Amino acid sequence: MKEHGNPGNGWERLLQRALLAAVILIAAGVTRVTAQEARIDSLTSNLARLTARLDSLELGVCPAAPLRLASWQPTGDAATDSLATAIDRLAERLERVAATDCPGLQAVVEVEPVDEFAAIRAAADSAAKAAGADRDTVGTPAPGARGPRNLNDLNPEVSVTGDVRAEVRDGQNPPENNFFIREIEFAFQATLDPVSKAKVFMTTEGDEIGIEEAYVYWAGLPLNSRGDFGKFRNEVGDLNRIHLHALPQGEYPLVYSRFFGADGLESVGLSLYNPLSLTLAGGTHELWLQGTTVDSDPIGGDSRQFMLLGRLKNFWQVSPSTFFQLGVTALGANSSADTLQSRIVGADLRFTIRPPRTGARRQLTIRTEGYLFHSTERGVTLDRYGLFGDVEFRLDRRWVFTTRFDWAEAPRGPIDTEWAVVPTMACRWSLPSARIVTRPIDETCFHIRDGRRRGDACNGADARPEGGHDFDDVRLHRTRNPR
């Protein structure tokens, strides 16, 4: 008797063939995607090498060998291939510039040979991962792949800034200590989530420990805005946001200390920032609105007062090497009993020239700011004025020369005018240091100042000489990771 075959066998064979074809198609797709990723990785590597090359040239370091780029093959994708061609052309232009500035260097871009076996191994690893193979049996993870988070990922970035000074002064009241620690600053920064970050800056001065700034900010708010909440230095002028150790002259301008406080203006509250979408004469415009509680004797008297502040900053790039910046600031505060009302309006102007192909190593900056302090205290209304202007010339990465003129009236009470001329010469150089978490920078600089102060207000806790005495002030700053 003749056996009849199982009618399901035909469907099973057809299903097996379909599954085999699907596996082949998937494997081909994985190989294609892997090859595409490999080509993109080579472009990313070339871009990183170009960036490192440009950084070394900006620092004045001539490379010892020609630039080597990873080879790549056309992908068939117009965008990817055009990007690769643009990177190659940029590399050739960069090498021509490097050969001009660095005698003995040939303007040649070397291309690394293609390692076909490495490409095959990478494709096999990716295919095995796609099939669910164990990670340890596959090989080295692909670039950019992240494993389980370790404890270091949860640690904040930490930096330390030391402001150590040596002071030499003649006169009736010489300093008790020629060498002293002006300030030590500890900075902690941590990313809370993809759109928010926390920053804390602690300072020690003498036997006192304080919080200079401690705030959280959120980026990506509606209208491309940013919000800050906590304690921060207010957006006033061009220098108030800068910490003490990073100032050009090592001290805040006289008008800052008289109108805002000994260390400038800082407060606790909310700040909103928005880069305006409109443009005037091809410029860039930024707006800040801040509502804070301020503890400032010139503005609020002996108690903390609520303050509103607004600032508009405008930036124009005149040429590839020249730009100027114009800002306007207005703020106001009232005491709780309305016995003191303070209003301050100011304008600041900055003009900077940076010669081409020198980065920030050589530049000339001219800066000036002026303020009107309008106050009403117990029915008495006063208008007081203050201003400063400085010129800063950066000769190279190490030598910086600045001169500042200060002039300011007392914000309230009898008219008391104070002025100062503060020339400064600074020499900076980098020192080797251990890496704390990320981006540590050690920097040492000497500030040599020579000037004359006038007025009784020169007597203060900042170790400045009394009015009428000439002085020489030699300062040593040691900073790490300055802002």
C-alpha positions as MATLAB code, in Angstrom:
seq = 'MKEHGNPGNGWERLLQRALLAAVILIAAGVTRVTAQEARIDSLTSNLARLTARLDSLELGVCPAAPLRLASWQPTGDAATDSLATAIDRLAERLERVAATDCPGLQAVVEVEPVDEFAAIRAAADSAAKAAGADRDTVGTPAPGARGPRNLNDLNPEVSVTGDVRAEVRDGQNPPENNFFIREIEFAFQATLDPVSKAKVFMTTEGDEIGIEEAYVYWAGLPLNSRGDFGKFRNEVGDLNRIHLHALPQGEYPLVYSRFFGADGLESVGLSLYNPLSLTLAGGTHELWLQGTTVDSDPIGGDSRQFMLLGRLKNFWQVSPSTFFQLGVTALGANSSADTLQSRIVGADLRFTIRPPRTGARRQLTIRTEGYLFHSTERGVTLDRYGLFGDVEFRLDRRWVFTTRFDWAEAPRGPIDTEWAVVPTMACRWSLPSARIVTRPIDETCFHIRDGRRRGDACNGADARPEGGHDFDDVRLHRTRNPR';
ca = [
       0.000    0.000    0.000;
       1.349    3.443   -0.938;
       1.974    5.882    1.892;
       0.697    9.396    1.505;
       3.021   12.166    2.742;
       1.999   14.425    5.591;
       0.255   17.414    3.962;
       1.776   19.720    6.636;
       5.335   18.977    5.477;
       5.001   21.362    2.502;
       3.966   24.255    4.728;
       6.780   23.472    7.147;
       9.366   23.550    4.357;
       7.925   26.805    3.062;
       8.007   28.298    6.555;
      11.632   27.187    7.050;
      12.656   28.819    3.766;
      10.861   32.027    4.730;
      12.584   32.090    8.105;
      15.958   31.441    6.447;
      15.388   34.304    4.013;
      14.387   36.602    6.884;
      17.563   35.681    8.811;
      19.668   36.420    5.729;
      17.961   39.785    5.218;
      18.344   40.718    8.892;
      22.018   39.727    8.879;
      22.572   41.796    5.748;
      20.807   44.749    7.354;
      22.847   44.431   10.550;
      26.066   44.272    8.527;
      25.024   47.353    6.564;
      24.126   49.283    9.718;
      27.386   48.172   11.335;
      29.371   49.351    8.339;
      27.510   52.651    8.417;
      28.261   53.035   12.142;
      31.926   52.213   11.520;
      32.147   54.942    8.867;
      30.460   57.444   11.180;
      32.878   56.469   13.960;
      35.817   57.165   11.644;
      34.386   60.612   10.832;
      33.916   61.313   14.542;
      37.514   60.264   15.195;
      38.780   62.544   12.421;
      36.812   65.467   13.823;
      38.275   64.860   17.287;
      41.793   64.790   15.846;
      41.174   68.066   13.994;
      39.912   69.652   17.226;
      42.983   68.499   19.171;
      45.239   69.778   16.392;
      43.555   73.197   16.432;
      43.753   73.396   20.254;
      47.502   72.740   20.206;
      48.052   75.376   17.512;
      46.034   77.948   19.493;
      48.271   77.239   22.501;
      51.325   77.969   20.359;
      52.557   74.347   20.253;
      53.882   73.221   16.886;
      53.073   69.578   16.070;
      55.992   67.224   15.551;
      54.414   65.093   12.817;
      51.812   65.441   10.058;
      48.155   64.997   10.895;
      46.877   61.405   10.597;
      43.237   60.787    9.763;
      41.289   57.546    9.828;
      40.382   56.308    6.370;
      36.771   56.052    5.243;
      34.853   54.574    2.341;
      31.896   56.193    0.523;
      28.619   55.206    2.136;
      26.241   56.149   -0.636;
      24.552   58.610    1.700;
      24.971   62.121    0.285;
      24.987   63.875    3.671;
      27.593   61.551    5.222;
      29.859   61.580    2.182;
      29.725   65.379    1.873;
      30.579   65.724    5.561;
      33.590   63.430    5.147;
      34.776   65.426    2.129;
      34.421   68.677    4.057;
      36.487   67.264    6.946;
      39.245   66.220    4.516;
      39.344   69.699    2.951;
      39.400   71.323    6.384;
      42.300   69.082    7.412;
      44.282   70.119    4.338;
      43.663   73.822    5.057;
      44.651   73.372    8.702;
      47.916   71.670    7.752;
      48.750   74.483    5.324;
      48.249   77.019    8.118;
      50.312   74.896   10.529;
      53.131   74.604    7.976;
      53.160   78.412    7.633;
      53.484   79.002   11.400;
      55.696   75.998   12.164;
      58.899   75.808   10.052;
      59.918   72.292    9.136;
      56.390   70.860    9.177;
      55.122   69.517    5.872;
      51.558   70.381    4.859;
      50.612   66.720    4.379;
      47.626   64.821    5.734;
      48.365   61.136    6.255;
      45.601   58.558    6.014;
      45.695   55.462    8.165;
      45.326   52.187    6.235;
      42.051   50.322    6.394;
      42.080   47.326    8.734;
      39.605   45.022    6.996;
      39.919   42.322    9.644;
      39.052   44.829   12.368;
      35.977   45.851   10.389;
      34.952   42.189   10.024;
      35.428   41.617   13.768;
      33.366   44.710   14.574;
      30.602   43.492   12.261;
      30.652   40.045   13.874;
      30.497   41.570   17.376;
      27.526   43.730   16.435;
      25.735   40.790   14.830;
      26.314   38.679   17.947;
      24.997   41.449   20.181;
      21.938   41.777   18.003;
      21.362   38.046   18.372;
      21.448   38.340   22.172;
      24.874   36.880   22.878;
      26.490   37.413   26.259;
      28.443   40.671   26.423;
      31.582   39.084   27.891;
      31.861   36.618   25.000;
      31.545   39.255   22.324;
      34.580   41.422   22.908;
      35.188   45.063   23.629;
      32.020   47.176   23.751;
      31.469   49.566   20.902;
      32.668   53.132   21.384;
      30.143   55.173   23.339;
      28.474   52.159   24.936;
      27.785   52.572   28.671;
      27.870   49.813   31.180;
      26.443   49.774   34.681;
      26.870   53.106   36.469;
      29.563   53.213   39.115;
      29.737   55.436   42.174;
      31.981   57.977   40.436;
      29.116   58.813   38.050;
      27.177   60.099   41.053;
      29.998   62.305   42.334;
      29.905   66.034   41.551;
      32.718   67.832   39.780;
      34.976   69.427   42.379;
      37.521   72.216   41.986;
      39.539   74.303   44.420;
      40.709   77.884   43.973;
      43.317   79.396   46.277;
      43.905   83.159   46.434;
      47.249   83.604   48.248;
      48.694   87.114   48.323;
      51.931   88.844   49.229;
      51.579   92.513   50.110;
      54.261   95.160   50.562;
      53.169   98.656   51.608;
      54.816  101.675   53.166;
      53.169  104.355   55.251;
      52.053  104.733   58.834;
      50.144  101.418   58.962;
      52.216   98.646   57.335;
      50.502   95.265   56.996;
      50.801   92.819   59.873;
      51.340   89.874   57.511;
      53.137   90.266   54.216;
      51.817   86.877   53.089;
      48.215   85.882   53.699;
      45.428   83.750   52.242;
      42.839   86.093   50.835;
      40.330   83.371   49.995;
      39.970   79.678   49.247;
      37.016   78.619   47.111;
      35.546   75.128   46.746;
      33.278   74.576   43.743;
      30.857   71.653   43.397;
      28.867   71.042   40.205;
      26.539   68.152   39.469;
      24.053   67.284   36.741;
      20.672   66.487   38.277;
      18.907   65.468   35.062;
      19.268   66.231   31.334;
      17.901   69.781   31.745;
      19.024   70.866   35.222;
      22.315   71.336   37.005;
      23.332   72.366   40.527;
      26.297   74.565   41.448;
      27.673   75.367   44.905;
      30.642   77.660   45.631;
      31.924   77.691   49.217;
      34.567   80.162   50.388;
      36.809   80.431   53.425;
      38.254   83.805   54.356;
      40.194   83.946   57.590;
      38.192   81.972   60.149;
      34.896   82.425   58.300;
      33.228   79.910   55.983;
      30.479   81.106   53.680;
      28.407   80.230   50.619;
      29.179   82.549   47.724;
      26.756   80.858   45.318;
      24.404   77.876   45.585;
      21.753   77.509   42.925;
      20.023   75.139   40.529;
      19.324   76.115   36.947;
      17.013   74.626   34.344;
      17.676   74.913   30.624;
      15.224   74.305   27.816;
      12.328   76.276   29.301;
       9.675   77.730   26.947;
      10.974   80.309   24.470;
      14.478   78.860   24.854;
      14.737   80.369   28.335;
      16.708   79.361   31.407;
      15.750   79.635   35.066;
      18.033   79.873   38.124;
      16.885   79.432   41.726;
      19.034   79.891   44.813;
      21.857   82.234   45.810;
      23.838   83.753   42.959;
      25.757   86.826   41.898;
      23.424   89.225   40.130;
      23.676   90.283   36.504;
      25.076   93.778   36.970;
      27.613   95.220   34.563;
      30.404   93.203   33.023;
      32.350   92.169   36.159;
      29.860   91.464   38.963;
      29.301   87.852   37.875;
      33.051   87.138   38.021;
      34.437   85.723   41.253;
      37.132   87.605   43.118;
      40.078   85.434   42.075;
      39.295   85.806   38.369;
      39.002   89.617   38.268;
      41.511   91.475   36.073;
      42.765   93.611   38.998;
      42.069   91.196   41.851;
      39.498   93.550   43.460;
      36.021   94.717   42.463;
      35.737   98.285   41.133;
      35.175  101.015   43.683;
      31.674  101.802   42.420;
      30.687   98.157   43.033;
      31.837   98.196   46.656;
      30.201  101.577   47.370;
      26.860  101.074   45.578;
      26.343   97.282   46.012;
      28.557   95.994   48.826;
      32.140   95.107   49.648;
      32.076   92.040   47.362;
      29.671   93.312   44.718;
      25.999   92.355   44.504;
      24.718   88.876   45.394;
      21.254   87.797   46.529;
      18.850   84.878   46.942;
      15.874   84.342   44.658;
      14.817   83.580   41.093;
      16.471   84.559   37.812;
      15.089   84.172   34.283;
      17.274   84.437   31.190;
      16.219   84.596   27.552;
      18.268   85.081   24.359;
      15.962   87.340   22.389;
      15.020   86.147   18.920;
      14.990   89.659   17.481;
      18.132   91.333   16.175;
      19.134   94.960   15.818;
      21.823   95.859   13.273;
      22.950   92.238   13.153;
      23.530   91.988   16.903;
      22.720   89.405   19.554;
      20.556   90.456   22.493;
      20.052   88.827   25.924;
      17.583   89.650   28.684;
      17.674   88.883   32.435;
      14.850   89.388   34.931;
      15.562   88.703   38.605;
      13.444   88.867   41.740;
      15.549   88.328   44.854;
      16.060   89.150   48.502;
      19.199   91.221   48.936;
      21.336   91.842   52.015;
      23.137   95.036   50.997;
      23.648   98.000   53.282;
      23.868  100.576   50.447;
      20.628   99.327   48.860;
      18.483   98.035   51.719;
      20.034   99.394   54.885;
      20.420   97.102   57.870;
      17.816   94.500   56.819;
      17.135   92.180   53.918;
      14.924   93.685   51.228;
      13.128   92.402   48.146;
      14.783   93.619   44.934;
      13.758   93.600   41.271;
      16.462   93.692   38.611;
      16.447   93.788   34.828;
      19.376   93.710   32.437;
      19.658   93.898   28.654;
      22.978   92.981   27.036;
      23.727   93.547   23.355;
      26.622   92.030   21.405;
      27.878   92.978   17.954;
      30.627   91.174   16.026;
      32.129   93.987   13.954;
      34.761   91.825   12.262;
      36.341   88.387   12.792;
      38.724   90.004   15.285;
      36.633   92.823   16.793;
      33.442   92.961   18.843;
      31.801   95.325   21.268;
      29.186   94.842   23.953;
      26.657   97.315   25.372;
      24.581   96.598   28.473;
      21.935   98.425   30.486;
      20.965   97.489   34.069;
      18.185   98.791   36.344;
      17.277   97.641   39.857;
      15.193   98.825   42.780;
      14.368   97.912   46.375;
      12.196   99.323   49.171;
      12.608   98.792   52.895;
       9.741   97.097   54.744;
       8.694  100.377   56.418;
       9.261  102.411   53.230;
      11.836  104.496   55.083;
      14.418  103.779   52.332;
      13.862  103.489   48.606;
      16.833  102.707   46.357;
      16.999  102.822   42.565;
      20.136  102.170   40.522;
      20.518  102.605   36.760;
      23.749  101.775   34.956;
      25.295  101.266   31.543;
      28.396   99.311   30.556;
      30.432   99.224   27.363;
      33.138   96.774   26.334;
      35.290   96.802   23.200;
      37.649   93.892   22.413;
      40.150   93.294   19.616;
      41.614   89.821   19.089;
      44.101   89.472   16.213;
      43.289   86.587   13.854;
      44.815   83.175   14.513;
      45.756   84.040   18.111;
      42.620   82.787   19.903;
      42.360   84.395   23.336;
      46.148   84.528   23.791;
      46.478   88.131   22.585;
      43.772   90.742   22.897;
      43.045   94.335   23.834;
      39.930   95.124   25.903;
      38.589   98.560   26.787;
      35.794   98.554   29.368;
      33.815  101.291   31.119;
      30.750  101.392   33.373;
      28.744  104.209   34.938;
      25.912  104.199   37.545;
      23.333  106.562   39.023;
      22.198  105.788   42.598;
      18.832  107.441   43.364;
      17.707  107.041   46.975;
      14.939  108.443   49.154;
      15.444  108.073   52.899;
      12.966  109.634   55.351;
      11.853  112.185   52.798;
      15.380  113.148   51.670;
      16.155  112.382   48.013;
      19.737  112.077   46.793;
      21.382  111.318   43.451;
      24.914  109.936   43.579;
      27.202  108.824   40.747;
      30.018  106.375   40.220;
      32.052  104.995   37.325;
      35.188  103.132   36.340;
      37.146  102.467   33.175;
      39.922  100.003   32.471;
      42.221   98.944   29.669;
      43.447   95.352   29.519;
      46.169   94.197   27.152;
      46.962   90.495   26.950;
      50.398   90.163   25.388;
      50.372   86.353   25.237;
      49.167   83.414   27.301;
      51.174   84.583   30.328;
      51.573   88.348   30.428;
      48.601   90.658   31.038;
      48.767   94.412   31.658;
      45.770   96.408   32.917;
      45.033   99.866   34.265;
      41.777  100.915   35.936;
      40.473  104.305   37.029;
      37.826  104.329   39.795;
      35.635  107.230   40.909;
      32.526  107.044   43.099;
      30.481  109.088   45.542;
      29.011  107.795   48.780;
      25.501  106.339   48.121;
      23.902  108.188   51.059;
      24.795  110.769   53.661;
      27.268  113.618   53.170;
      29.063  113.844   49.850;
      32.233  111.758   50.071;
      34.118  111.275   46.825;
      36.752  108.574   46.411;
      38.998  107.787   43.468;
      41.807  105.386   42.637;
      44.168  104.453   39.818;
      45.027  100.754   39.772;
      47.711   99.611   37.286;
      48.265   95.853   37.253;
      50.818   93.537   35.699;
      50.052   89.813   35.774;
      52.149   86.818   34.789;
      50.419   83.457   34.566;
      51.699   79.968   33.911;
      50.355   76.452   34.269;
      51.584   73.982   36.875;
      51.256   70.169   36.814;
      48.507   68.907   39.099;
      46.490   65.810   39.922;
      43.081   65.399   38.387;
      40.325   65.778   40.975;
      37.356   64.796   38.855;
      37.441   66.700   35.582;
      39.204   69.642   33.983;
      41.533   70.795   36.772;
      43.594   73.842   35.820;
      46.343   75.221   38.018;
      47.364   78.783   37.410;
      49.707   81.100   39.237;
      49.856   84.829   38.659;
      51.483   87.866   40.228;
      49.661   91.189   40.416;
      51.827   94.273   40.963;
      49.771   97.359   41.731;
      50.788  100.932   42.334;
      48.333  103.728   43.052;
      46.973  106.373   45.393;
      43.677  106.374   47.290;
      41.833  109.436   48.583;
      39.134  109.780   51.232;
      38.221  108.320   54.601;
      36.306  105.475   52.943;
      39.651  103.847   52.080;
      39.800  102.510   55.647;
      38.251   99.090   55.392;
      38.660   95.429   56.110;
      40.117   94.794   52.668;
      43.630   95.763   53.812;
      43.798   98.758   51.464;
      45.992  101.655   52.596;
      44.586  104.668   54.302;
      43.879  107.730   52.183;
      46.829  109.714   50.927;
      49.522  107.003   51.254;
      51.367  105.582   48.291;
      51.608  101.833   48.216;
      53.020   98.913   46.284;
      50.888   95.792   46.339;
      52.367   92.471   45.166;
      49.832   89.658   44.957;
      50.210   85.957   44.365;
      47.141   84.055   43.204;
      46.989   80.287   42.881;
      43.836   79.100   41.183;
      42.461   75.804   39.979;
      39.631   75.530   37.483;
      38.690   79.233   37.531;
      35.284   80.148   36.220;
];
